[in-house]
Amino acid sequence: MAKKLLKTNNLVIICEGTETEKPYFDYLANKVRDQFDYIKVIPSPEEKLAVEKVRANQNRRMKKLAS
């Protein structure tokens, strides 16, 4: 007997930005949520790491200024 293929209607969005692009695509995903079985918005790992490094540097500078 042949295997039945399960058809799903999925949407995965991989974006570069974490500050503005991810919230934008999350907003759009919420608008079309009823048209898809599964929606996932993923920021690229490289961009996420870069943003985390910038924030860590900013926190260090702020602590240095405070002391």
CYANA upper distance limits for C-alpha pairs under 8 A (distance plus 0.5 A):
  8 THR  CA     37 ASP  CA      7.01
  9 ASN  CA     35 GLN  CA      8.48
  9 ASN  CA     36 PHE  CA      5.69
  9 ASN  CA     37 ASP  CA      5.77
  9 ASN  CA     38 TYR  CA      7.41
 10 ASN  CA     36 PHE  CA      6.25
 10 ASN  CA     37 ASP  CA      6.15
 10 ASN  CA     38 TYR  CA      5.32
 10 ASN  CA     39 ILE  CA      6.51
 11 LEU  CA     36 PHE  CA      7.44
 11 LEU  CA     38 TYR  CA      6.73
 11 LEU  CA     39 ILE  CA      5.28
 11 LEU  CA     40 LYS  CA      7.01
 12 VAL  CA     39 ILE  CA      6.24
 12 VAL  CA     40 LYS  CA      5.36
 12 VAL  CA     41 VAL  CA      6.45
 12 VAL  CA     42 ILE  CA      8.00
 13 ILE  CA     25 PHE  CA      8.18
 13 ILE  CA     39 ILE  CA      8.44
 13 ILE  CA     40 LYS  CA      6.78
 13 ILE  CA     41 VAL  CA      5.25
 13 ILE  CA     42 ILE  CA      6.58
 14 ILE  CA     41 VAL  CA      6.48
 14 ILE  CA     42 ILE  CA      5.25
 14 ILE  CA     43 PRO  CA      6.10
 14 ILE  CA     44 SER  CA      6.76
 15 CYS  CA     21 GLU  CA      7.13
 15 CYS  CA     22 LYS  CA      7.23
 15 CYS  CA     41 VAL  CA      7.94
 15 CYS  CA     42 ILE  CA      6.79
 15 CYS  CA     43 PRO  CA      5.37
 15 CYS  CA     44 SER  CA      6.45
 16 GLU  CA     21 GLU  CA      7.81
 16 GLU  CA     43 PRO  CA      6.16
 16 GLU  CA     44 SER  CA      5.81
 16 GLU  CA     47 GLU  CA      6.39
 17 GLY  CA     21 GLU  CA      5.56
 17 GLY  CA     22 LYS  CA      6.90
 17 GLY  CA     43 PRO  CA      6.83
 17 GLY  CA     44 SER  CA      8.06
 17 GLY  CA     47 GLU  CA      6.79
 17 GLY  CA     48 LYS  CA      8.14
 18 THR  CA     22 LYS  CA      5.73
 18 THR  CA     23 PRO  CA      8.20
 18 THR  CA     43 PRO  CA      6.37
 18 THR  CA     47 GLU  CA      7.56
 18 THR  CA     48 LYS  CA      6.83
 18 THR  CA     51 VAL  CA      8.12
 19 GLU  CA     23 PRO  CA      7.72
 20 THR  CA     24 TYR  CA      6.73
 21 GLU  CA     25 PHE  CA      6.63
 22 LYS  CA     26 ASP  CA      6.50
 22 LYS  CA     41 VAL  CA      7.25
 22 LYS  CA     42 ILE  CA      7.90
 22 LYS  CA     43 PRO  CA      7.04
 23 PRO  CA     27 TYR  CA      6.59
 24 TYR  CA     28 LEU  CA      6.88
 25 PHE  CA     29 ALA  CA      6.46
 25 PHE  CA     41 VAL  CA      7.24
 26 ASP  CA     30 ASN  CA      6.75
 26 ASP  CA     41 VAL  CA      6.99
 27 TYR  CA     31 LYS  CA      7.01
 28 LEU  CA     32 VAL  CA      7.11
 29 ALA  CA     33 ARG  CA      6.20
 29 ALA  CA     39 ILE  CA      7.20
 32 VAL  CA     36 PHE  CA      7.67
 33 ARG  CA     37 ASP  CA      8.22
 33 ARG  CA     38 TYR  CA      8.34
 33 ARG  CA     39 ILE  CA      7.64
 43 PRO  CA     47 GLU  CA      7.55
 43 PRO  CA     48 LYS  CA      7.07
 44 SER  CA     48 LYS  CA      6.84
 45 PRO  CA     49 LEU  CA      6.63
 46 GLU  CA     50 ALA  CA      6.74
 47 GLU  CA     51 VAL  CA      6.73
 48 LYS  CA     52 GLU  CA      6.75
 49 LEU  CA     53 LYS  CA      6.72
 50 ALA  CA     54 VAL  CA      6.84
 51 VAL  CA     55 ARG  CA      6.72
 52 GLU  CA     56 ALA  CA      6.64
 53 LYS  CA     57 ASN  CA      6.70
 54 VAL  CA     58 GLN  CA      6.68
 55 ARG  CA     59 ASN  CA      6.63
 56 ALA  CA     60 ARG  CA      6.76
 57 ASN  CA     61 ARG  CA      6.75
 58 GLN  CA     62 MET  CA      6.67
 59 ASN  CA     63 LYS  CA      6.69
 60 ARG  CA     64 LYS  CA      6.64
 61 ARG  CA     65 LEU  CA      6.66
 62 MET  CA     66 ALA  CA      6.63
 63 LYS  CA     67 SER  CA      6.83
